[in-house]
Amino acid sequence: MTVPTELYYTAEHEWVAINGSIASVGITDHAQKALGDVVFVSVPATGTRVTSGEPCGEVESTKSVSDVYSPVDGEVSEVNPEVDDDPGLVNSDPYGAGWLFKVKLDETDGEVPPGLLSAAEYTALTKDADE
Amino acid sequence: MTDSSPAAPDSAPAPRRTPLTSVHEQLGASLTDFAGWLMPLRYGSETAEHNAVRTAAGLFDLSHMGELSVTGPDAAAALDYALTGEPSALQPGRARYTMIAADDGGVLDDLIVYRLADEEFLIVANAANAAVVSAALAERAAGFDAAVADRTDDYALIALQGPRAAAILAPLTSADLAAVRYYASYRARVAGRDVLLARTGYTGEDGFEIFAAPQDAEHLWAELSKAGAGDGLIPAGLAARDTLRLEAGMPLYGNELSSGMTPFDAGLGRVVKLDKAGEFVGRAALSARAARPAQRKLVGLTLQTRRIPRHGYEVLWDDKPAGTVTSGAPSPTLGMPIAMAYIRPDVAEAAAADPAGTGAGGSGSGRLAVDIRGRAEPATLVELPFYRRRT
């Protein structure tokens, strides 16, 4: 299982990349492995207000459907059109081409949004879940 | 992201391992607790595994399935009494799909019964029901000169399924595969080991199920894998098995079948041999049920959306509840979501008479729909099975 150290994570198995005032969001390698083949991803449209911890989309795989929660507060600034055409990108490249959406953060004071986990914390969380 | 599908029930004891679990671990499979057994859910992509079975071949470990032997001078008579079918009419070497019912006609399990010899039958039960079937058979055979034994631990079961299955198997056996008909079984040698070779399966493809001694399982798996590598054979897990059987319109116990249903409800009344001689468990209830109009009809649905109808979702007709989805999945072969559902017979009739109203061609009025988490997604009524192989 891959957990890039430069990213932040949530207990709902999403990753967040902070770049200035923009947060990119996807699901983790651990999540895509557990889900199996992703067949459809629904994410909020550009311009939608999202709130940290609230469901804002869903990921359908062969065997199950999961809610996607926004990991941050802000406004959706971009969605990944490639994932709509080829949801399998979430499996093949969860931290790259399989990103889901970007959020323009409300708070851009340079601080990391509250409640996010470090790579080490997320790794510990998934280890607990596996045992 | 949290899984909003129903949580798996707590399983206190550690799941049992099959003779091939170590092989699955070496192959990097995602393993899951299925009916108390640690089974491969997928090795890589379940969609790729599904497609391999449709176009080439897949190798499955089915050692979790229950095997029960019924032997003795009255074995056939005992099974005629215990099951809805008529095993006494089977020729040795032949097999049949059948069911075991409760007194009230409810389905306790669906089964394959193999007649190995005049006085020897092998019954394959679902893993989750094996204990129930074993107990019921023992009880029902009590008045007969027949012995019932649970042989699950004596057999590994490997399935080789797909259009290339016969070509892959042929070099490993002296058996004349062309002579092994569908639903027939033979004692044969495969890769130097004694097995029971049956031309049966649960995928909608041609294929074989190989019953072997547990200690031979790893050898057979390795030899079959090697023999099929050039033909596109890959190992396939339970996730692919489920979408394969769904496309083939085959019922799954716990989804389309349950103790609250009769075989007639599932459109499988043909497995109930009401004209067989003698009493059998469930006869009175099933006779009465056969004479009554159906309360529900098992139908196939396709959807134009990419959202997936799943087990338990409500089927709607003119926005009102009309039934329930029993199984649903994205169909790799059809490229759209498919589902089996029980719906009211009057709705099935109305939908069949009004294909446009069911959304056929994507232009319908959407009278028939599935409630997918609060949104009505138009559905089209289709004939089962969704997929039938070219023969």
Interface residues (C-beta under 8 A of the other chain):
Chain A: T10 E12 H13 E14 I27 A31 K33 A34 G36 D37 V39 F40 S42 E58 V59 E60 T62 K63 S64 V65 S66 D67 V68 Y69 N91
Chain B: M1 T2 D3 S4 S5 S30 L41 R42 S45 E46 T47 A239 T243 R306 R307 I308 R310 A329 P330 R373
